[in-house]
Amino acid sequence: MANYDYTVVTAQGDVRITTTSHHSEHDSINKWISAHRPTINATLAAKRVQVLAVYSDHSKK
């Protein structure tokens, strides 16, 4: 099973996420963000996080 690396850019700071599910397995990037929002919020210790961009780091390899 492959690992996929992402950088989520937020107003509060950047979050790096490694997951076994590719973002295309979700119907949209918004659904991918929703699925990973608990991790994003916990990493930043925030209840609400404004996501500005998502970069797929695995496409750079």
C-alpha positions in Angstrom: 0.0 0.0 0.0 1.4 3.4 -1.0 1.8 6.4 1.2 0.8 9.8 0.0 2.2 13.0 1.4 0.3 16.3 1.5 1.0 19.8 2.8 -2.1 21.6 4.0 -1.5 25.4 4.1 -3.7 27.1 6.6 -3.9 30.6 8.1 -2.6 29.2 11.3 0.4 27.3 9.8 1.2 24.4 7.6 0.3 20.8 8.4 2.0 17.8 6.8 -0.2 14.7 6.4 0.9 11.2 5.3 -2.0 8.9 4.4 -2.6 5.7 2.6 -5.6 7.1 0.7 -5.0 9.2 -2.3 -7.1 12.4 -2.5 -8.8 11.2 -5.7 -10.5 8.4 -3.6 -12.6 11.2 -2.2 -15.1 12.8 -4.6 -13.6 16.2 -4.2 -10.7 18.0 -2.4 -13.2 19.5 -0.1 -14.3 15.9 1.0 -10.6 15.0 1.4 -10.1 18.1 3.7 -13.2 17.2 5.7 -12.0 13.6 6.2 -8.6 14.9 7.5 -9.9 18.0 9.4 -9.6 16.3 12.8 -5.9 15.7 12.1 -5.4 19.2 10.8 -7.2 20.8 13.8 -5.4 18.6 16.3 -2.0 19.4 14.8 -2.6 23.1 15.1 -4.5 22.7 18.5 -7.4 24.7 17.0 -11.1 24.2 16.8 -11.4 26.1 13.6 -8.8 26.2 10.8 -9.0 28.1 7.6 -7.5 25.9 4.8 -5.9 28.0 2.1 -4.3 25.3 -0.1 -3.4 21.6 -0.3 -0.3 20.4 -2.1 0.4 16.8 -2.9 4.0 16.4 -2.1 4.1 12.9 -3.7 3.7 14.5 -7.1 7.2 16.1 -6.7 9.0 12.8 -6.4 
